[in-house]
Amino acid sequence: MSEKYGIIKVPEELITKIKERIQGTEFNSIDEYATFVLEEVVKETGEEEPEEVFSEEDEHKVKERLRALGYLD
Amino acid sequence: MIILAIDALEYSLVEKFDCNNLKQEYYGKTDISEFSEPRTMVLWSSFMTGKNMEREILAKGDKEMWNTKIELKDTFFNGFKNPRIIDLPGFNYVKEHHEQERVLLKNYFDAKTDEEKDKIRKAYNNLAFEHHRRIKQEFSAALNDDHDLLLGYFSVADVVGHLNFGNRTMMKMIYRDLDEIAGSIKDTYIVLSDHGMEKLGMFGDHSGYGFWSTDFNELENPRITDFAGLIKEIQV
């Protein structure tokens, strides 16, 4: 049985941002990316870990680790 | 025999994202505790030769290490009549491409502003994804050729993971794609990683174990150097 699709409206500005984001990724279209992200959000049950944010301390740690592994001079 | 060699494929994410093609019937962690650090070049070199190559590779120094090129006769690939190895570090990888990645990595850490870092991160990710697509096409085409051994090495989870491992959506996208690649294989295959990856905030560091899977043998907790012998046995 084929999957049925509907239409949702999103701001054009968001569409432009998604276009930029999927460049060079495995997503072939904005629809494909939007479906993937929405599936992830709908699936969330509260037990998932939140997306991480940048911290200088983490950056310093990973830089040192990458140096130890031979990736950085 | 087909080997899906995936750099930094992380056991816990394969589980979490339920990547059934990567897991196959039997799967687990490899034991790399004999190595002082989970270094990519050391681990893949040890895999293909079937012996611990750490001392030899480290003696070259951090820069020269990346130029390692082990000859066919010194690897277990030599036991096959028509092997095809795609982009494997220490054997035939596209060195210039991986050097470019390391340059961008360095530029990222040297960048002074968030804007600059963001720009470099995007360029770094794009470079990794472009390379991934090329390797994927090459691997896909080689699946139709007549090779008694085909090994495809995929670096995207490692390269992108170093700067983005805390970005669950991006990592899931990568694992989904790797799982699809595994799903496209119709022959017997082994999935193997050199090491996994652990979260360090939004970044990723190598973890102290790798990943393996087969659909024919429970290996429990194998060492990465065990696979050369194991694959030879299967061939016989």
Contacts between the chains, C-beta under 8 A, distances in Angstrom:
chain1	res1	chain2	res2	distance
A	23	B	126	7.0
A	24	B	125	6.8
A	24	B	126	3.7
A	24	B	129	4.5
A	24	B	130	6.1
A	25	B	129	5.7
A	25	B	173	6.6
A	26	B	129	7.3
A	26	B	133	7.9
A	26	B	173	6.2
A	26	B	174	7.9
A	26	B	176	7.9
A	26	B	177	4.8
A	27	B	173	7.4
A	36	B	169	7.7
A	36	B	173	6.9
A	37	B	169	6.4
A	40	B	168	7.8
A	40	B	169	6.1
A	40	B	172	7.0
A	48	B	168	7.4
A	49	B	168	6.9
A	51	B	166	6.6
A	51	B	167	6.2
A	51	B	168	6.0
A	51	B	169	7.4
A	51	B	202	8.0
A	52	B	166	2.7
A	52	B	167	7.2
A	52	B	199	6.9
A	52	B	201	5.2
A	52	B	202	4.0
A	53	B	166	7.9
A	53	B	201	7.6
A	53	B	202	6.4
A	54	B	114	7.7
A	54	B	201	7.3
A	54	B	202	5.7
A	55	B	201	5.2
A	55	B	202	7.7
A	57	B	201	7.7
A	58	B	200	5.4
A	58	B	201	3.0
A	58	B	202	6.6
A	58	B	203	5.6
A	59	B	109	7.3
A	59	B	201	7.7
A	59	B	203	6.9
A	61	B	200	5.7
A	61	B	201	7.9
A	61	B	203	7.8
A	61	B	205	7.8
A	62	B	162	7.0
A	62	B	200	5.0
A	62	B	201	7.7
A	62	B	203	3.9
A	62	B	204	7.5
A	62	B	205	6.1
A	63	B	109	5.0
A	65	B	200	7.2
A	65	B	205	4.7
A	65	B	206	7.5
A	66	B	105	6.8
A	66	B	109	7.9
A	66	B	162	6.7
A	68	B	37	6.2
A	69	B	37	6.1
A	69	B	38	7.4
A	69	B	39	5.5
A	69	B	40	7.5
A	69	B	206	6.2
A	70	B	39	5.9
A	70	B	41	7.2
A	70	B	62	4.3
A	70	B	65	5.7
A	70	B	66	7.4
A	71	B	102	5.7
A	71	B	105	6.0
A	71	B	162	7.5
A	72	B	102	7.3
A	72	B	105	6.5
A	72	B	106	5.7
A	72	B	109	6.8
A	73	B	62	7.2
A	73	B	63	7.5
A	73	B	106	7.1
